[in-house]
């Protein structure tokens, strides 16, 4: 199976502009491709996994990745898939986030001479003269065509700022600039980026002629990657300080039955022959598949040792052994207790298990909370501070979420 055939078999290809040429370039290791990362936070998330593993697959086949940090485009904000305008970040915020991204990407991609490159579009976008950009690039774009793009149509009813309207031009200019200065001949991204990416292909054709267009290839991965990495409204981060290895493992261990094999195909490096043998797994075998998925991805991000610890702890908890050593833990301060007691609703919000007391109340009323294996049946339940000494208490939310709480004095 060729590299391109494997990408298709793993379900990673959604749309292409010239499949015959794309497959030849990838299989021959001739693709110089980029994927962009707007640095709106100080950590990548599980939603970036598909992009990172895709870059690694292609690099292993001899192709050259460009990890493009969106230091310039982050100052505008991509309207794709959004219903409101992004929070505006300072240059200092963006620079800090970009440095954090770089450290995390180095776990997946080999950088160096004739290997992967890391670029920052702030290096060329922030120096552009607005009038010159309008003359050189603006004339190549039809406003009518831009307004038909799905990424803009989604925002038209609630209002699309002129700032965000320029995002397509900025992203297109990125491809145009890297094509000229770095030999970048291919771009990857989620299929919700299709219109933006076609803009780059068209800009190169308009500015540099048909021969250049023949070397400019747009290939898109499925937007499933952007749907990954969210749980209960919170991001699943690759930074261990934001999402612990145990929580990271548990997120993947708890994926829906219908999604587990799809995730294994798309995100792991297990051989396709092994994955195909798993296609007909059902029942308890799907739990085994979830363990495989969680272990492989945790090992990739946090190392084999952390993956082993997370798996052993998860197995112990699900078997009732009660080993809480690797369980996520909240340390409660004295100020969170009133007269040496804390109510169960306040406890759940303090541990981040519920976003509000109202949500906590509903969860208790529905029988979804247990403390030290005892189901909490009353919303006015209180716990003594002494219960949180030593190893503290183990809170179980639903069937799959475990959390430990102890006082700050406990060691």
Residue pairs with C-beta under 8 A, 6 or more apart in sequence:
1 9
1 272
2 23
2 26
2 27
3 26
3 27
3 57
3 58
3 61
4 22
4 23
4 26
4 27
5 23
6 57
6 272
7 13
7 26
7 54
7 57
9 265
9 272
10 265
10 266
10 272
11 222
11 262
11 265
11 266
12 50
12 54
12 221
12 222
12 266
13 219
13 220
13 221
13 222
14 191
14 220
14 221
14 222
14 223
15 191
15 194
15 219
15 220
16 22
16 217
16 218
16 219
16 220
17 198
17 201
17 217
17 218
17 219
18 217
21 214
21 217
22 31
22 186
22 217
22 219
24 30
25 31
25 63
25 185
25 186
25 217
26 58
26 61
26 63
27 61
28 62
29 61
29 62
29 63
30 63
30 185
31 58
31 63
31 64
31 185
31 186
31 217
32 63
32 64
32 66
32 182
32 183
32 184
32 185
32 186
33 58
33 63
33 64
33 65
33 66
33 184
33 185
33 186
33 187
33 188
33 219
34 65
34 66
34 67
34 68
34 119
34 174
34 175
34 178
34 184
34 186
34 187
34 188
35 51
35 54
35 55
35 65
35 66
35 67
35 68
35 187
35 188
35 189
36 68
36 70
36 73
36 121
36 171
36 174
36 189
37 44
37 48
37 51
37 67
37 68
37 69
37 70
37 101
38 70
38 73
38 74
38 77
38 78
39 69
39 70
39 71
39 74
39 94
39 97
39 98
39 100
39 101
40 74
40 77
40 86
40 87
40 89
40 97
41 97
41 235
41 237
42 96
42 97
42 100
42 239
43 100
43 101
43 104
43 237
43 238
43 239
43 242
44 52
44 101
44 104
44 105
44 237
44 238
44 239
45 229
45 235
45 236
45 237
45 238
46 228
46 229
46 235
46 236
46 237
46 238
46 248
46 251
46 252
46 297
47 225
47 226
47 227
47 228
47 229
47 230
47 235
47 236
48 225
48 229
48 238
49 225
49 228
49 229
49 267
49 297
50 221
50 222
50 224
50 225
50 228
50 266
50 267
51 188
51 221
51 225
52 105
52 108
52 109
53 108
53 266
53 267
53 268
53 269
53 300
54 188
54 221
55 65
55 67
55 108
55 109
55 116
56 108
56 109
56 269
57 269
58 65
59 65
59 109
59 110
59 115
59 116
64 114
64 115
64 116
64 117
65 109
65 116
65 117
66 116
66 117
66 118
66 119
66 178
66 182
66 184
67 105
67 109
67 116
67 117
67 118
67 119
68 119
68 120
68 121
68 174
68 178
69 98
69 101
69 102
69 118
69 119
69 120
69 121
69 122
70 120
70 121
71 94
71 95
71 98
71 120
71 121
71 122
71 123
71 125
71 126
72 120
72 121
72 122
72 123
72 124
72 125
72 126
72 170
73 121
73 125
73 167
73 170
73 171
73 174
74 89
74 94
74 97
75 88
75 89
75 91
75 94
75 122
75 126
76 163
76 164
76 166
76 167
76 170
77 85
77 86
77 88
77 163
77 164
77 167
78 86
78 151
78 164
78 167
78 171
78 196
79 85
79 151
79 152
79 154
79 155
79 160
79 164
79 167
80 151
80 154
80 190
80 192
80 193
80 196
81 151
81 154
81 192
81 226
82 154
82 155
83 154
83 155
83 158
84 158
85 161
85 163
85 164
89 97
91 122
94 122
98 120
100 239
102 118
104 238
104 239
105 118
107 300
107 301
108 300
109 116
110 116
111 117
111 118
117 182
119 178
119 182
121 170
121 174
121 177
124 173
124 177
125 170
125 173
125 174
128 173
133 169
133 173
136 207
137 169
137 172
137 173
137 176
137 203
138 169
140 202
140 203
140 206
140 207
141 168
141 169
141 172
141 199
141 203
146 152
146 165
146 168
146 195
146 199
147 153
147 156
149 168
149 195
149 196
150 192
150 194
150 195
151 168
151 192
151 193
151 195
151 196
152 160
152 165
152 168
152 195
155 164
167 196
168 195
168 196
168 199
169 199
171 193
171 196
171 197
171 199
171 200
172 196
172 199
172 200
172 202
172 203
173 200
173 203
174 200
175 184
175 187
175 197
175 200
175 201
175 203
175 204
175 216
176 200
176 203
176 204
176 207
178 184
179 185
179 204
179 208
179 212
179 216
180 208
185 215
185 216
185 217
186 216
186 217
186 218
186 219
187 197
187 200
187 217
187 218
187 219
188 219
188 220
188 221
189 196
189 197
189 220
189 221
190 220
190 221
190 222
190 223
190 225
190 226
191 220
191 221
191 222
191 223
192 223
192 226
193 220
194 218
194 220
197 218
197 220
198 218
200 216
200 218
201 213
201 216
201 217
201 218
204 212
204 213
204 216
205 212
205 213
205 216
222 266
224 262
224 266
225 266
228 263
229 235
229 236
230 236
231 251
232 355
233 355
235 242
235 243
236 243
236 247
236 248
236 251
237 243
238 248
238 301
240 248
240 302
240 306
243 251
244 328
245 298
245 301
245 302
245 306
245 307
245 309
245 310
245 326
246 309
246 310
246 313
246 314
246 326
246 327
246 328
247 328
248 297
248 298
248 301
248 302
248 310
249 294
249 295
249 298
249 307
249 310
249 311
249 314
250 294
250 310
250 314
250 400
250 401
250 402
251 294
252 263
252 290
252 293
252 294
252 297
252 298
253 290
253 291
253 293
253 294
253 314
253 400
254 290
254 400
255 263
255 290
255 293
257 286
260 286
260 289
260 290
260 293
261 275
261 278
261 279
261 281
261 289
263 293
264 270
264 275
264 278
264 289
264 292
264 293
264 296
265 272
265 275
267 293
267 296
267 297
268 275
268 292
268 293
268 296
268 297
269 296
270 292
270 296
278 285
278 289
281 288
281 289
291 311
294 310
294 311
294 314
295 307
295 310
295 311
296 307
298 306
298 307
298 310
298 311
299 306
299 307
302 310
309 325
309 326
310 326
312 323
312 326
313 323
313 324
313 325
313 326
313 327
315 321
316 322
316 323
317 323
317 324
317 327
317 402
322 373
322 394
324 391
324 394
324 402
324 404
327 394
327 402
327 403
327 404
328 402
328 403
328 404
329 392
329 403
329 404
329 405
329 406
330 350
330 351
330 352
330 403
330 404
330 405
330 406
331 405
331 406
331 407
331 408
331 410
332 342
332 347
332 350
332 388
332 405
332 406
332 407
332 408
333 407
333 408
334 385
334 407
334 408
336 342
336 346
336 350
337 385
340 384
340 385
340 386
341 382
341 383
341 384
341 385
342 350
342 382
342 383
342 385
343 380
343 381
343 382
344 360
344 364
344 369
344 371
344 376
344 379
344 380
344 381
344 382
344 383
345 354
345 357
345 360
345 361
345 364
345 379
346 357
347 383
347 395
347 405
348 354
348 360
348 363
348 364
348 369
348 395
348 397
349 355
349 356
349 357
349 360
350 405
351 395
351 403
351 405
353 360
353 395
353 397
353 401
353 403
354 360
354 363
361 379
363 369
363 397
364 376
364 377
364 378
364 379
364 381
365 379
367 375
367 377
368 397
368 398
369 375
369 376
369 395
369 396
369 397
370 376
370 395
370 396
371 383
371 393
371 394
371 395
371 396
372 393
372 394
373 394
373 396
383 393
385 407
387 393
388 405
388 406
388 407
388 410
389 406
389 407
389 409
389 410
390 406
390 410
391 404
391 406
391 410
392 404
392 405
392 406
392 407
392 410
393 404
393 405
393 406
394 402
394 403
394 404
395 402
395 403
395 404
395 405
396 402
396 403
397 403
